[in-house]
Amino acid sequence: MRYWRTFLVVGLAAAVLDVGATATVAAAQPVAASAAATPYCGFRWGSLLEQHTATAVAPLVNVRAGRHACFDRLVVDVSGKADGYRVEYVTQVYRGGSGRPVPLRGGARLSIIAFAPAHDDDYRPTYRPAKPTELVNVSGWRTFRQVSWGGTFEGESTIGLGVRARLPFRAFTLDGPGAGSRIVIDVAHRWS
């Protein structure tokens, strides 16, 4: 009989503790859910490192940009599968190989490293910008201030992106156009 009373008391105590823990967790969830339910322009944004490890390497062939209602977009076109990149805010963007600084206008700097060389297998250039300090004219844009070429070295191409301030961004890859693909970097016009 003593065994059953002890078992019953311990069981009831555990149930009370479990209910209390569940109530605490349940109370915390709506706060997190409501914050996640109101992303800016329907997307989730952040300002920390975004990267994807490369498994295939294809040459970089173009850099272009576009303006959207909620963000400015930078697109790095690759002739095959765009599979690797590293995008992060830094105090200074540096040229691949030489380590020299890439000067950029704006209140913050994004370092964009595409795991894609700007040459083919025979080292013939696949991307040679006419004006390396102004890859794309972004004068008057809401977020972008300057897009500058940092060069290509050991299979990686560096692009410096000067932005108005340290604003949230996202990075991802898309297939196309054609057999190519692209690395996309969106920088929001504001924090949500």
Secondary structure as the mmCIF struct_conf table of DSSP 4:
data_model
#
loop_
_struct_conf.conf_type_id
_struct_conf.id
_struct_conf.beg_label_comp_id
_struct_conf.beg_label_asym_id
_struct_conf.beg_label_seq_id
_struct_conf.end_label_comp_id
_struct_conf.end_label_asym_id
_struct_conf.end_label_seq_id
HELX_RH_AL_P HELX_RH_AL_P1 ARG A 2 ALA A 36
TURN_TY1_P TURN_TY1_P1 ALA A 37 ALA A 37
HELX_RH_3T_P HELX_RH_3T_P1 TYR A 40 GLY A 42
BEND BEND1 PHE A 43 PHE A 43
STRN STRN1 GLY A 46 GLY A 46
BEND BEND2 LEU A 48 LEU A 48
STRN STRN2 GLU A 50 HIS A 52
BEND BEND3 THR A 55 ALA A 56
STRN STRN3 LEU A 60 ARG A 67
BEND BEND4 ALA A 69 CYS A 70
STRN STRN4 PHE A 71 VAL A 78
BEND BEND5 SER A 79 GLY A 80
STRN STRN5 TYR A 85 VAL A 90
BEND BEND6 THR A 91 THR A 91
STRN STRN6 VAL A 93 TYR A 94
TURN_TY1_P TURN_TY1_P2 GLY A 96 SER A 98
STRN STRN7 PRO A 101 VAL A 102
BEND BEND7 GLY A 106 GLY A 107
STRN STRN8 ALA A 108 ALA A 114
BEND BEND8 PHE A 115 ALA A 116
BEND BEND9 ALA A 118 ALA A 118
STRN STRN9 HIS A 119 HIS A 119
TURN_TY1_P TURN_TY1_P3 ASP A 121 ASP A 122
STRN STRN10 PRO A 125 PRO A 125
BEND BEND10 THR A 126 THR A 126
BEND BEND11 ALA A 130 LYS A 131
TURN_TY1_P TURN_TY1_P4 PRO A 132 THR A 133
BEND BEND12 LEU A 135 VAL A 136
TURN_TY1_P TURN_TY1_P5 SER A 139 GLY A 140
BEND BEND13 ARG A 142 THR A 143
STRN STRN11 PHE A 144 PHE A 153
TURN_TY1_P TURN_TY1_P6 GLU A 154 GLY A 155
STRN STRN12 GLU A 156 VAL A 163
BEND BEND14 ARG A 164 ARG A 166
STRN STRN13 PHE A 169 ASP A 175
BEND BEND15 PRO A 177 PRO A 177
TURN_TY1_P TURN_TY1_P7 GLY A 178 ALA A 179
STRN STRN14 SER A 181 ALA A 188
BEND BEND16 HIS A 189 ARG A 190
#
